[in-house]
Amino acid sequence: MWYTKNDIKNIPLTEFMAALGEKPVKAFGDMKLYYAPQRDDPEPMLVVDTNTNRWYDHATDHSGDIIDLAALKMNPNLYMDPRDFILKYMNEYEQGKELSAMARHPQQPTVVGVDIKNVKLTDFMKALGQEHPVAADGNLRIYNAPYDDNPGPTMVINIETNLWRDTKSGAYGSIYDLAHELTGSCNMSELNQYIAGQMSGMEKSQKVEPDKPKRRMRL
């Protein structure tokens, strides 16, 4: 599962708490009692209602949803939007679960052959057939959105952060989010294979055999 901002409202709070490294101390009916992840309390004070997917903090009398909790937990010097914080932790958590499942059920390893985390988005766009951006402005590169049925120059890549954003739809993220937009897949292995396949295809097309030396005419 690869989460995007559209999935956030449907993420169970219990899953988000697990991604933060928190386990329920007690459970009674639809309620689960946790230590508040944003504080170092001596007693568990945070209650999650699995029926409404909301939380209540007995220490502060505050309550809210997953975004409210993320806003309390995140470091404001690192994150401006709590949704970015949620996506980081949830996607890392899902990736960890997938790796654990693979370890429990060994299978023939798949050689991806590409260090996907270090693939430049501009190189990935080349692999998708867009050799050059439509325009450039400082650190920004503007492309026709490859996932749009009516593509236009709405996809902006920041070459410093290696992140992208669509000015029309509001979609944004890393290379995995872009691969998700292109494939619709939420499976990490499938996304890895898709990205690696596109990059490998570009590398093969760039390999050109050197010209053979021409024979000299004998007089």
QUICORWO-V774381 format. One record per residue. N is the residue number from 1. RES is the residue in one letter. PHI is phi in radians with two decimals (NA if undefined). PSI is psi in whole degrees, 0 to 359 (NA if undefined). Layout:
# QUICORWO-V774381
N/RES/PHI/PSI + N/RES/PHI/PSI
This chain:
# QUICORWO-V774381
1/M/NA/128 + 2/W/-2.08/116 + 3/Y/-1.46/145 + 4/T/-2.13/175 + 5/K/-1.09/335 + 6/N/-1.25/343 + 7/D/-1.59/348 + 8/I/-1.01/317 + 9/K/-1.13/340 + 10/N/-1.74/1 + 11/I/-1.30/124 + 12/P/-1.11/137 + 13/L/-1.05/328 + 14/T/-1.12/326 + 15/E/-1.22/320 + 16/F/-1.13/320 + 17/M/-1.09/321 + 18/A/-1.13/321 + 19/A/-1.12/330 + 20/L/-1.45/357 + 21/G/1.55/15 + 22/E/-1.81/135 + 23/K/-2.01/148 + 24/P/-1.15/137 + 25/V/-1.46/320 + 26/K/-2.48/159 + 27/A/-2.42/136 + 28/F/-2.54/109 + 29/G/1.14/232 + 30/D/-1.48/0 + 31/M/-1.77/139 + 32/K/-2.22/134 + 33/L/-1.79/130 + 34/Y/-2.26/161 + 35/Y/-1.30/138 + 36/A/-1.13/122 + 37/P/-1.18/341 + 38/Q/-1.58/356 + 39/R/-2.38/166 + 40/D/-1.89/74 + 41/D/-1.49/150 + 42/P/-1.32/342 + 43/E/-2.34/152 + 44/P/-1.23/125 + 45/M/-2.17/355 + 46/L/-1.82/126 + 47/V/-1.92/130 + 48/V/-1.89/126 + 49/D/-1.63/108 + 50/T/-1.25/343 + 51/N/-1.36/315 + 52/T/-1.65/347 + 53/N/1.04/43 + 54/R/-2.26/165 + 55/W/-2.17/158 + 56/Y/-2.42/132 + 57/D/-1.82/112 + 58/H/-1.18/336 + 59/A/-1.32/330 + 60/T/-2.07/351 + 61/D/1.14/18 + 62/H/-1.62/154 + 63/S/-2.52/168 + 64/G/3.01/193 + 65/D/-1.89/194 + 66/I/-1.12/323 + 67/I/-1.19/321 + 68/D/-1.10/320 + 69/L/-1.20/319 + 70/A/-1.09/322 + 71/A/-1.10/327 + 72/L/-1.33/327 + 73/K/-1.48/324 + 74/M/-1.23/156 + 75/N/-1.51/114 + 76/P/-1.12/345 + 77/N/-1.37/343 + 78/L/-1.87/332 + 79/Y/-2.28/134 + 80/M/-1.69/332 + 81/D/-2.09/122 + 82/P/-1.04/337 + 83/R/-1.13/323 + 84/D/-1.11/321 + 85/F/-1.12/316 + 86/I/-1.07/312 + 87/L/-1.10/320 + 88/K/-1.05/309 + 89/Y/-1.22/320 + 90/M/-1.20/319 + 91/N/-1.25/325 + 92/E/-1.17/322 + 93/Y/-1.13/316 + 94/E/-1.15/321 + 95/Q/-1.13/320 + 96/G/-1.10/320 + 97/K/-1.13/321 + 98/E/-1.16/319 + 99/L/-1.15/323 + 100/S/-1.14/320 + 101/A/-1.12/321 + 102/M/-1.16/325 + 103/A/-1.20/325 + 104/R/-1.30/333 + 105/H/-2.19/80 + 106/P/-1.00/141 + 107/Q/-2.53/172 + 108/Q/-1.06/126 + 109/P/-1.14/143 + 110/T/-1.75/122 + 111/V/-1.51/108 + 112/V/-1.36/319 + 113/G/1.30/9 + 114/V/-2.37/131 + 115/D/-1.42/85 + 116/I/-1.08/323 + 117/K/-1.10/337 + 118/N/-1.83/8 + 119/V/-1.25/128 + 120/K/-1.30/137 + 121/L/-1.08/328 + 122/T/-1.15/324 + 123/D/-1.22/323 + 124/F/-1.13/322 + 125/M/-1.13/324 + 126/K/-1.06/318 + 127/A/-1.13/332 + 128/L/-1.49/1 + 129/G/1.83/1 + 130/Q/-1.86/92 + 131/E/-1.09/322 + 132/H/-2.32/150 + 133/P/-1.20/159 + 134/V/-1.19/324 + 135/A/-2.70/166 + 136/A/-2.43/144 + 137/D/-2.57/98 + 138/G/1.11/240 + 139/N/-1.50/1 + 140/L/-1.76/140 + 141/R/-2.18/128 + 142/I/-1.87/131 + 143/Y/-2.24/161 + 144/N/-1.25/131 + 145/A/-1.14/115 + 146/P/-1.29/347 + 147/Y/-1.75/359 + 148/D/-1.62/135 + 149/D/-1.10/330 + 150/N/-2.10/75 + 151/P/-1.09/139 + 152/G/-2.53/170 + 153/P/-1.31/68 + 154/T/-1.99/353 + 155/M/-1.68/121 + 156/V/-2.02/127 + 157/I/-1.89/130 + 158/N/-1.64/111 + 159/I/-1.28/346 + 160/E/-1.41/315 + 161/T/-1.57/345 + 162/N/1.02/41 + 163/L/-2.15/160 + 164/W/-2.28/162 + 165/R/-2.62/142 + 166/D/-1.76/120 + 167/T/-1.27/345 + 168/K/-1.63/310 + 169/S/-1.58/338 + 170/G/1.53/357 + 171/A/-1.11/150 + 172/Y/-2.82/170 + 173/G/2.48/207 + 174/S/-1.71/191 + 175/I/-1.12/329 + 176/Y/-1.20/321 + 177/D/-1.15/323 + 178/L/-1.17/318 + 179/A/-1.11/325 + 180/H/-1.12/318 + 181/E/-1.08/325 + 182/L/-1.39/328 + 183/T/-1.91/333 + 184/G/1.41/359 + 185/S/-1.45/145 + 186/C/-1.98/9 + 187/N/-1.61/123 + 188/M/-1.06/319 + 189/S/-1.10/318 + 190/E/-1.14/321 + 191/L/-1.15/318 + 192/N/-1.02/314 + 193/Q/-1.14/321 + 194/Y/-1.14/312 + 195/I/-1.08/313 + 196/A/-1.08/321 + 197/G/-1.11/318 + 198/Q/-1.15/317 + 199/M/-1.20/321 + 200/S/-1.13/321 + 201/G/-1.09/322 + 202/M/-1.18/318 + 203/E/-1.10/321 + 204/K/-1.15/321 + 205/S/-1.21/336 + 206/Q/-1.48/345 + 207/K/-1.40/110 + 208/V/-2.01/131 + 209/E/-1.14/139 + 210/P/-1.16/147 + 211/D/-1.08/135 + 212/K/-1.29/143 + 213/P/-1.10/136 + 214/K/-1.31/141 + 215/R/-1.28/139 + 216/R/-1.44/140 + 217/M/-1.28/135 + 218/R/-1.51/136 + 219/L/-1.59/NA
